[in-house]
Amino acid sequence: MPAGVGNPPQTDQTTREFPLLAALRRDFTWGVSTSSFQIEGAAHEDGRGPSVWDTYCQKGLANHDTGDIACDHYHRYAEDIALMQRLGVQAYRFSVAWPRVLPQGRGTLNELGLQFYDRLIDALLAAGIEPWLCLYHWDMPQVLDDLGGWTTRDVVSWFTDYAALVAGRYGDRVKRFATFNEPSIFTLFGHGFGDGKRDISGVNSLHRAVHHVNLAHGAAVDAVRARVPGASIGAIHNFQMCLPSTLADAEAAKHCDLYWNRAFPDPQCLGTYPDRIQRALEPHMQTGDLARIRRPLDWFGVNHYGPTYVKADPNARLGFGIGPKPPDIPATPIGWPIVPEKFRETLLRVAKAYGLPIYVLENGLGGHDKPDEKGAVVDNERIAYLRDYIGALNEAVSAGADIRGYFVWSLLDNFEWDSGYSVRFGITYVDFPTQRRIPKASFHWYRDLIKRARAQADG
Ligand code: FCB
């Protein structure tokens, strides 16, 4: 059966309900998101160089999963765009793999790699879907990581040259550019959450990485702006309230919030670091850096899944770590807390703190979906989650937040980082051995929601 064809699987009554959408703008954008390493595959094809995630996988993930094939999107992008068309999304957020277009991270271009994104972008435009291009979704070229990666200030010029290449190549067709996906997550998980409170070199690497990513962001904004007339540029932050696991963890939660939620948006949008981070960063800063980081932005990207519970941990590098959620808080099948009110609060906080139009560029539920005996994937839990979170978004808009779009994570089940293929976030099921795509019940639900929302906007 070709992708996207077939009757919607049966769902229960509750999950056929839709959230209120009354407050949304008429031009609200509905979309889906993915990222290069998680879906492309073709890891050794057409001259792509290795990324840090290829190396990490070689060290041995659960089930020995790798990104070598992933969703084989490199070859199946046309089928995936057909799925998007069937969904009725107006926009698709993807990322460019830096090592696919610059296998050595800098210097010699890989024309075959560049042509893949030409094909993808042209096919999206032909399908009436707006491409949203993210420059960095964690797949740094391994050769650059070997030279220090985000911990060396040289990375700022490497990233700027890469951004200039991508903007120059695709800027005639792509207008929406994001610099980074979730800088706080890859810096904290890469350098911040290690053991050893006295591990000063670990803490220093974290602070250097934070500052260099911020500088690279500012320089990339300028590089894109200079090359793309009419560009609309932002960065994408994982913004989630940091809540204490127990009463004793209140200080730890506040401390975590500085790194998780503010270390990037504050300098990028306001031109300041929170005091405590500023003191830690001073040894790594040069005169004029804050002005280099704060460049005019057009929008603020929010990725959100649920609140982050934090515990004090005297052995952790920063004195805090991810803590357990209180037992009365509901959770997704992979244990992520479900608290839609905190999404509403987060959106209102971001709106107030940064004053930019907001696009929600990731939200979704991870589980262990399986086709039933009829071959249908009935993911009622995901539908209920999406319904409640989109409902909370509508409430945030009613309360004054300027939110202009919502993108589900993710179009496809894909390579979920440390969990490999064992965790599925897609609204389309991917049978990895055959690469067959099966739209889940949530796919049909989201399609109907978009249809309804657009009819409401037109009517
Ligand atoms: C986000 C990542 C994305 C995906 C989701 C589940 O933190 O940006 O790549 O893995 O989580």
Residues whose N, C-alpha, C, O or C-beta is under 5 A from the ligand:
A	BS01	FCB	E182
